[in-house]
Amino acid sequence: MTGRRRLALAAIWLGPSLVFVAVTAHVMIGARLVAPPRLAAPARAALLAIARGALDGQPSSAARDPAILAPFDDTVAISLWSRGTRRARALGQGPTIAAATTAAAQALVAQPLVAALAPADRAAARLEIDVVTARAALGSDAPWVATVTVPAVSDELIAALALVPGQDGVGVRFDDGREALLLPGEVVDDNLVKREHAVGFVPDVAVGFDPALAARILTRGQRSPVAAWFRFRTDAFVEGPDHAPLALDRGLPPGPAPTAANLRAGALAGARYLVAHLAPSGRYVYTHDLVTGARSDPATGSYSIPRHAGVTYFLAQTYRLTHEAWLRAPIERAVGHLEQLVDAGGCTGDGPGGAYACVRDASEIKASLGSTALAIVALVEYERATGDPRYRPLALRLGRWVLAMQRADGSFAHYYDVATRTRDEAAMLPYFSGEAALALARLHAVTGDPIYGAAATRALDWLVDWYDFFLGGFFFAEEHWTCIAAEALDPALAKPAYAAFCADYGAFLRGQQLDAAPGDAGDDWAGAYSTAPFLVPSNTPTGSRTEAMISTYELGARTGQADPALARQIRASLAYLVRQQVAPDRDFAAAGLDVLGAVPNSAVDRTVRIDYVQHVGSAMIRAAELGDLVEPTQE
């Protein structure tokens, strides 16, 4: 690759950071909404007792805590969650928080849907209370906030930053003095936090706020004109399974400690989720919406072969490390379907090294290196986990094709035209070369054939040396597969440069790891990775980067140079990840069947895709094997 092209790529990768800094400065000079300290646990319990008493028809006398009897001039909302869905919600006001809660509880139980609940559903329901604690104008300098008649946003990114996703609610005050509120969780569930890119040339900025949709929801059935828009913060908490109060941040209660036992349990929960979403055909239910409970149909629609392979790899990895017997049959089904998918692609032939095969979706013209590499990783992991070599011939055919895609300098062509049997020498995609290096390293491990070890070494040499130019030490692309491959390579073939590269990559990622969200946005992001501190982090990158950091830690440990900073980095990420997974105390807002173990995209995107569970689960199960890492005796 030429120096000019490398500089262009560096500009592409570094440019967004400069935009982020400018945007952050612009927003941070304005006032941000700051809420007062939250209620203590006894006060929360007293308020929930009021709400639960009203629901059960047994009025509570628990309203004695001074914190909830102090003067109060705002609103309390009570939501009833049943079977993963917010079934009802009511608002109440009063001179104290206790009085406002009582009013909201009475309004809630008077609703026909609540009154008609069967006794069992009433007992199983979970009550959430949101106490409005702070208010501010919604972007007072933006023209669209003063009226519902101007739906366009002149600067959507700035507007989005004024609304802290998952923590700020949105409301309108009508001319007649009445108000309509959308709670912070409702803003997310009603898709008011946009998921498309707000700034076209900055692909990481997938944020925004939809004022037109908010206006339609908030003014539905209202005749009075809107006088003002506002945003507000709430002190939110929910009943736990035992009815004890659980504080909520962005709709989630605190997570468990990232101990080895909890991480192992989390990985197994993720595996159970995937097994429950595996059809008899061996194809996975690709997506599950935790807000609506809707699931994709595994028999129709688009389907990702590399993600099928990656998820199957995780299941086999978990089986190898836990020996849970219930995993064996589903893995057999998924691997068998993977073989069918390879055959259906029609990419086969004979080359100098023998018969080869590659992975192509039947609807695509070209086969991709990444798909074939991950298929190899899954097939080899199946053999490692079960001792069954029946899929090794297929893995070797795929391996010969990967070898044929490698250039003399160690780099790879990333696409292959099946009809013409020619490589695409121009296209270059993220991840593919690292995935290919891992596939070759795994093949060397199970076969002992030096051709694969040499090819993996050439691939890693090229991946590491790519950064050998003057800006190379200041940025990295997504190199998590590279470091996983470096650790998977036979230690006799590994070079010190691989461990040094991955250590530098780890230090680079630490610069993107959040200690907490800025200002008043909360500390529930701590441990996650984000390209800017005001963007809601996605869970999958944090999972995949944690996998890579575990490999990096192990590379250092081999030479007696385990890095304490890296260990802290990994533990912080794991503490974030275990909180994101749907568990019994966090399933009240997860609709649909078999939701335990699911991992959504983020706090403001409750869609679960199979690979989200895969990457987070792999990080968990690998970390669970390193007890001294996740449960240090000293620092």
N, C-alpha and C positions, 0 to 999 in steps of 0.2 A: 504494500500500500504506500502511495506517495506521501511525502511530507505535507503537501498541500491538502490532500484529502483528510489526513489526520487532523490538521488544523481546522478544517471545516467541521469535522465531527466534534472536535473540542468546543468550537463555538456553539454548535447545536446543543451540546450537553451543559455548557457553562452559562449560556445565554439566559435560560430560564431562571437560574439563581439570581442573576442581576435584576431581572424583572421582579422576582419575589421580594428582594430587598427594597426596591423602590416602592412597590405596592405596600409592603409592611410599614415602611416609614410614613407613607401617606395616611394609612389608617390609624396607626398608633398615636399620631399627634392629636387625633380627636379623642373625645371622651368615650370610654368604654363602659358598659353597664357593669357595676360592681354591686354584688349582693351582700347583705349582712351575714354574720355567722349563722350556720344552720342550727336547727333545733337539736337538742341532745336526745339520746335514745329514750329516756323516760317520757319526754314530751311527745315524741313520735308515738310511743306505745299508747299513751293516753288518748291521742287523737284517733288512732286506729281502733281503740276500744269503743269510742263513740260511734264510729262508722260501722263497725262489726255489730255492735249492739242494736243499732237501727236496722241493719239487714236481717238480723236474727229475731227481731221483735223483742229484744231484751235491753231496754235503754241502759246505758252505762253511767255510772257515777264517778268515772275516773278523771273528770275534768277538774283536777285540783293542782296541777303543776303550774307554778307561777308564770312560766314562759308562755303558756297558752291562755293565760287569763289577763295578760298585759293588754293595753289598748292596741287595737288593730283596725286599720282602715282600708283593707284590700279584700282579696277574694281567695277562697279555698275551693279547689276542685277535687271531687272524688270520682275515680273511675272504677268500674267493675270489670275485671278480667275473668273470662271463662273460656276454657278450651283454647287458650292461646290468643284470644281476640278481645279487644276492648269492646264489650257489649253495651255498656251504658256509661254516661258521664253526666254529672250535675255540678252546678256552681252554687256557692253559698257565700253570703256576706253577713257580717255582724260586728259588734263592738270589740270582740276578742277573737282570737284564732279558734278557741273552743266553740264560741257561739257561731262563727262562720262555718265551722265543720259540722255542727249540729244542723244548721240550715241546709248545707249541701247534702248531708246524709238523708234528711227528710225528703228533699227533692228527688234524690236518687231512688229511694224505695217506693216513691209514689209513681215511678214510671211503669207503664204496663209490662214491659219486658222483664223488669226486675221483679215485679209483683208475681209474675207467672212462673218464676224459676221453681223447678222441682227442689225438694229439700236436699237431695244429694248434690245437685248443682250449686245450690246456695252455699252449702258447707264447703264445697271444693273451690268456690270462687276466690279470687285474690283481689283485695282492695288496694288501690293506689291513691295516695293523697298528695296533691300539689298545692303548697302554700305559696301564693304569690308574694315575693319578698322585695322585688325591685322592678322599677319601670324606667323606660327612656323612650324618647321619640325614635321612630324607626328611620334612621338616616335623614335627619331633619334638613340636610342640605340637598337632598335628592328630590326632584320634582314629582316622582311617581308615588311618594308616600302620602301625599296630602289628599289624594283623591283616587277613587277606584276607576276613574274614566281614562286614565293614562296607563295602559298596561306595559308599555315598553320600558326597559331599563337602560339608561344611557351608558352606565358603566356597571355591568352585572357583577363583575368581580369585586368592586368596591362595595356594592350593596350586599353581596354575600358575606363579606368580612364583617359588616356591621351586625350581622345576625350570627351568633355563635351556634353552629349546627348541633342539634341534639340537646342544647342547653337553654336556648332562648325560644320562648313562645311568641306568637304574633297576635295582636288584637286590634280591634277598631272600636272607636267610640262614636255613637250616632248623635245626631243633633238633639234627640230627645233625652240624652243622658245615659241611655242603656249601652251596654258593651257586649261584644262577642269575642270570645277567646279561642285560640287554637293552642293547646298545650305544647311544650317542646316535643314530646313524643308524637303528637298528632301532626306537627309540622313535618316530621320524618315520614310517618305512615301515610300521609296524604300526598306524598311525593312533591312537596313544596321545595325541598332541597334538591335542586336539579343534579343530574348525573352526567349530563353532556359537558363538553369542554366550554368553559366560559371565554377563554381566549384562544383563538385558533392556533396561534404560533407557539403557545406554551401548553403542550399536550398534558402535562401533569396537573394542570389546574382544572379539575373536573368538579367545579363547585358553582353554585348559583342559587338564586331564589326566584320563585315564580309568583310575582305579585298578582298577575291576572287570575291564576287559579285560586290564590288565597282570597282575592276579592269575591270570587264566585261562592266560595265556601262560607266566608264570614257574613256575607250579605244575603244569603239565601233566605227568602221569605220575609225580608225586611223592607219596609216602606220608607223609613226615615233615612235621609242622606247621611253619609259618613262625614263626621266632623274631623277626625284625626286617626292616624295609625300609630301604634306603639309596639314596642317589644317588651318582654318581661322575663324575669328569671323566677324560678320556683325552687323551693326546698321540697324535693320529691322523695317519697319513700313508699314501700310496698310491703304487704304482708308476706312473710316467708311461709314455707310449707307448714311451719308450726305456729303461724300467725304472729310471730315476733317481727318487729319492724326491720326492714332492710333498706338502708340509704341507697338512693339511686343517683348515679352519675351517667348522663346520656342514656338513661333507661336501663342501666345495668347495676346490680348490686356488687359489693366487693367480691373479688375472686378468691379462690383458695391459694395457699402458699405453694410456690412451685417446687415442692418436694419431689423426690424420686417416685414415691408412691402415688402422689397426685398426678404427676406427669404420665406415669404408666397408665393410670386409670383414664386420664384424658385421651391418650392415644387409643386405648381400647374402646372408649366411647365413640371416638371418631370412626374407628373400624366398624363398630356395630351400626353406626349411621349409614356407612357406605354399603354394608351388607344388606341392610334393610332397604336400600335404594338400588339394589341389583335385581334386575328382572330375570325370569327363568331363562331367557335367551342368553344371558351373560353380559347384557348391555346395561349400563348404569342409567338411573334417572338423573339426568344431567344437572337440572336446576330445581331448587325448592325455594319458594318465596315464604319467608317466615311471617310476613304481614297478612297475607291472604291464605296461605296454606297450599297455593297452587303449585303443581309439580309438572315438569316437562314429561312428555310421553316418550319412553325409550324406543318405541317402535317407529316414531315419525320424527321429522325435522332433522336439522343439522346435528352432527355428532363429531366430536373431536377425538380422533384416534390417539394422538399423543397424550391427551389427558386421560383417556381410558388406560393407556399403558402406564402413565405415572401413578394413577390411583391403584392399579393392580400391583405395581411395584411396592407401594406403601403397605398394602394388605399383606403381601408376601414378607416384607421387612418386619412387620409387626408379628407375624406368625413365627418367623425365625427367632425373634428375640423374646417371645412370650410363650410359645408352644401351646397357645389356646386352640383346643381341638375344633371348636366351632368355626374357626376361620378356614379350615382346609377345603371343605366342599365349595364354598363361594369362590375361593381363589382358583380352584380347578375350573369352575364355570367361566370366570372372567378371562383366564389365560386361554381357555379353549376358544372363546369368542375372539380374542386377539388374533389367534391363528387364522380364524375365518376372515377377519378384516384384512389381514395381510394377503391372503389368497384372493379375496375379492378385488383387490387393487390391480391385479394382473401384472405386477412388476416383477418379472422373473427373467432369467437368462443364464447363459454360460459364459464365463470369463476365463482369463488366464489362470486364476486360482481355483476354478471350479464353479459349480452352480451358485448363483447369487439370487437374492430377493431384496426388495425394498418396499417401504410402506407408502401407499398412495390411497387417498380417499377416492372412492369410485367416481365421484363427481368432479375430480380435479384432473388437470392435464399432467401436472408435474408431481413427482414425489419429493418429499422434503427430508433433509438430513436429520432434523430434529425428531420427526416422527419415527424414523427407522432406529435412531439411537435410543430413544426411550423404550421402544419395543424390545430391543436387546437387553436393556437394563432390567425390564420387567421379567423377561424370560430367564435371565441369569439369576435374578433374585429368587425366582420360583425354584430353580434348581438348588440354590444355596439353602433355601428354607426347608425344602422337602427331601432333598437327596435324590429326586427323580430326574434323570437326564433326558426324558423323552423329547423335550423341546430344544435340546442342544443343537440338533441338526438345523433347525430353523434359525436359531440364533447365529450359527456359523454362516449360513447363507446370507443373512442380513449383515453380518460382520464383514464378509467379503465385499459387499457393496459399499459399506462405509470406507473400507480401505481404498476402493477404487475412486472414491470421491475426494480422497486426500491428495494434496499437491506435494511436490517435492520439498517445499519449505515448511511443511507441517500444517498449513492451512487447509481449509476444505471448500469445495463448491457446495452450496447450500440447497440447490434445486437440480432436478434431473428430469428431462423430458422423456417420458416412458416410451412414447411412440417412436421418436427419432433416436433414442438411446444416447442422448448427448447431455453433458453437464452445462448448467447455466453458470458461466464464469463471472458474472457481474453481480448477482444478488448477494447481499450479505445481511443476515438477520441476527437479532440478539439471541443468545442462549445456545444456538445450534452447535457451534464449535465446542463449547464446554460440554454439552450433552454427548457429543460424539467422542470426546476424550474420555468421559466416564464410561461409555459403552465399551470402548477398546480396553480400558483398564480392567473392567469387570470380566471381559472375555479372557484376558490374560490370566486373571486370577483363577478361573475355573478350568482353563485348558492348559495353562503353562506354556502355550505356544509363544515363542519370543517375538513373532511377527506383530502380535497385538501389543505387547509391551513396548516394542520399539516405536510403533505407530502412536501409541498414547503419549510416549515421551516427546516425540516430535510435535504432537499437537499442543502439549503443555508448553514446550519451549516457545512455540509461535505465539500462543496466547499471552505468555508472560512478557516476551520480547516486544510485543506490539506496542507496549507503553514506553519503549526506550526512545523517547524524544523529549524535548525540553518542557512540554506541558504534561508529560505523562505521569509525573508524580503528584499532580494536583487534582486529578479526576479519575474516576473509574466508571466504566459501563457496568451493566449487570453481570458480574462475574461469579455468581454463587455456584454455578455448575462447575466452573473452573476449579474452585477450591475443593469442592466435593470430589472431583476427579483426582486432584493432586493427593488427597488423603487416601483414595481408593487404590492408587497405584502401588505396586509392589515397592516396599521401602528400599529394596536394593536398587531400584531404578530411579527413585525420587532424587531430586537435586535440591541443594539448599536454597536455590533461587525460588523454588515453588513456595516453600514455607515463608520466605521473606516477602514474596509478592502478596501472599494471603494475609500476612500480618499487616502489611501496608493497607490492604483492602479493608481489613477490620478496623484500622485506625480511621480510615476515610469514612466508614459507616458510622463510627462513633460520633462523628461530627454531624450526622443526620439523625442520631437517636435522641428522642425527646426525654428530657428530665420531667417536664410537665408542659402543658399547654400555656401559652403566654397570658399574662394578665389574669383576667377573671375566668378564663375558659376552663379551668380545672386541671387536676393532675392525673386524670384517668388515662391520659395518653402516655404516661411515663413508660419508657422501654420500647415503644414503637418507633418505627423509622418513617420519616416524612421529609420530602424535599423542601418543605417550608413549614415553620412552626405553627402556622395558622390553618393548614390544610388537614382535614380529618385523615388520619393514616388508614391505609388499607391493610387488612390482616394478612393477606397472602404474601406480599413482599417481606413483611416482618417474619413470617414463618420460613420462607425460603432463605432469607439472609441469616436467620438463626441456624438453619441446617449448615450453611456454609461456615459460620463462625464456630460451630462445634467441630467441623472438620479442621478448621484452622487451629483451634485449641489442641486437637489431637496431634496435628503435625508438629506443633511446638513441644508437646509433652513427650513425643518420641525421642527428642534430643535433650530432654531434661530442661526445656525452656518454656514450661507452661506459663502463660501470661496472666497474672491476676487481673489486669484491666480487662482483658478479653473475657475472663470468667465472670466478672461483674456485668459486662455488657450482655452476655448470654443470659444470665439470671434475670436481668431487668426485662429483656424481651420475653422470657418465659412467663414472668409474673404478669405481663400485659396479655399474653396469649391465652393463658388459662382462664382469664376473666371473660374473654370474648366467646368462649365455647358455651353452647346451650347445655345447661346442667339443671338438676332438679330445682335449685333455688332461682334459676334464671329462665325457666321455661314458661313462665306465666304469659310472656309476650311472644311466644313462638307457636304459630298456628300450623296445623297439619299433623299427620301421623309420623311417628318415628323421628322426632325432632332432636332428641337427646344426642349430644355429640356433634351437632351441626356447628359450622363456623361460617358466619355471614361475611360478606365483603368488608363491611365496616359498620360503625355505629349509626351511620345515616343511610346505609344501603343494606337492607336485611335479606338480600338475595344470597342463597347458598349455592355454590357451584362445587362439583366434586373435587376439583383441584384445590379449592380453598381448604377443604378438610385434609387433603393429602399433605400439603406442605406444612401446615401447622401440626398435623399428627406425626409426620416424620421428625420434626424438630423435637416434639415431646418424647417420642419413644427413644430417640437417640440420646437425648439428655438424661432420660431415666436410667440409662446404662452407666452414666457418669455420676454416681452418687456424691463423690467428693466435690464435683463441680457445682451441682445444684444445692447441696447441703454442706457448705464448707464448715469445717470445724474451727477455722481461724482465718483471719485476713491480715 
